[in-house]
Amino acid sequence: MKMNTVMPSNLIPFYKKELEAFKDNLQQDNLKVAWYHLERAHIIGQKYPYEHTFVHWKMLQFGIKIKSSKEIIGQIPRLLIGGVKSFVGQVPVGNTGGANVPPLKPMEIPIDIKEILELNS
């Protein structure tokens, strides 16, 4: 069993870029684009416990901001379990992390993120 603890330093700028884009769009009340970048940060960070858990925390906060009970309720178990699944290497690769998708469903990774992961992992 592969245990992940720390995100490779080469991936950190890509992860942070998505979180910054999320934050910038959220401040501009561009919610759809903000969420898009949060999902991308989730895909990049989902193998690493801290980054994975942090994105779910941001998704929970987003759900509270938009007053989505579905997102709030959906994020609580993901927030509690996501980091553990990352630590033991049991994440559904490509899953975007929102309550709009089953938490254990693997998904297609966008081509640009797939290239980033392949070159920097």
N, C-alpha and C positions, 0 to 999 in steps of 0.2 A: 504494500500500500504506500503510495507516494504522499508524503505530508508536505504541505506548502505552508510556509510561515511568512516569508518576506517577498514582496513584489520585486522583481529584478529592476535595477536602477534604470535600465534602458526603457522600461515601460512606463515609469513614473511620469515623464513629461506628457505622454499621450493621455494617460488617465487624468492628470491635472488639467490638461487642455479641455477635455470634455466637461469636467466639473466647473471650470471657469466659464465655458460657453453656457452651461446650465444656469449658473448664477447671473450672468449678464442678461440672458433672455428672461429669466424670472424677474429681475429688477425692472425690465422693460414691459413686463406683463405679457410677454410673448410665450404663453404657457405651452403651446404645442411644440414649439422648437426647444424650449427648456426641457421638456420631458424627453424629447428625442435624444438630447445630449446626455441626460441622466441614464437612459437605457444604454447608450454607447459606453458610458463610464462603467456600468454594471458588467457589460460583456468583457471589457478589458480587465476589470478588477475581480471578477468572480472567482478566480482560482486562489485568491489571497485573502485570508480571514479578515484582516483589518479593513482593507479597501472594499471588500464585499459587504461587510457589515455597515460601513460608513455610507455606501450608496443606498442600502435599504433604509438607513436612518433618514437620509435626504428624501427618499421616496415617501416615507411616512410623513415627514414634515410637509412635503408637497401635497399629499392627500389631505392633510389638515388645512392647508392654505386654500385648496379648492373645495373644501367641505365635501369630500368624497368618502362616504362611509365604506364603500367597497374597497377603496385603496387603503384606507386606514386599517380596516380589519384584515385585509390581505397582507399588509406589510408586517404586522405584529409577529406572526410565526416565521416569516422570512427573516426578520431582524434577529429573532432569537436563535434560529437554526442555521441560517446561511453561512455564517463564519465557521461554524463547526464543520459543515459539509465541505467548505473550502479547505480547511485544515487537513482533512483526511482524503482530499482529492476526489470527492464524490459530487461534483456540481454538474448540472445539465448544461453542457457546453452550448454557448450561444444564446441561452435564455436571457430575455431582456429584463426580467426581474419585477415587472409590474403585476398587479393583481388581475390584469386583463389576460394573463397567460397562466396556464397550469405551472406550479412551481418546479415540477420535476421534468418538464418537457424540454428536451434538447431542441435547439433551433438553428437555422442556417445563420452563420456568421457573415455579416457584410464583408464584401471582398476587401475593402481597404483595412478593416480591422483585422481580418484574417492575415493579411500581409504583414501588418504591424506585429501581431502575435508571433508569426512564424520567424520574423527577422529579429525579434527582441526578447524572446523567452529563453 
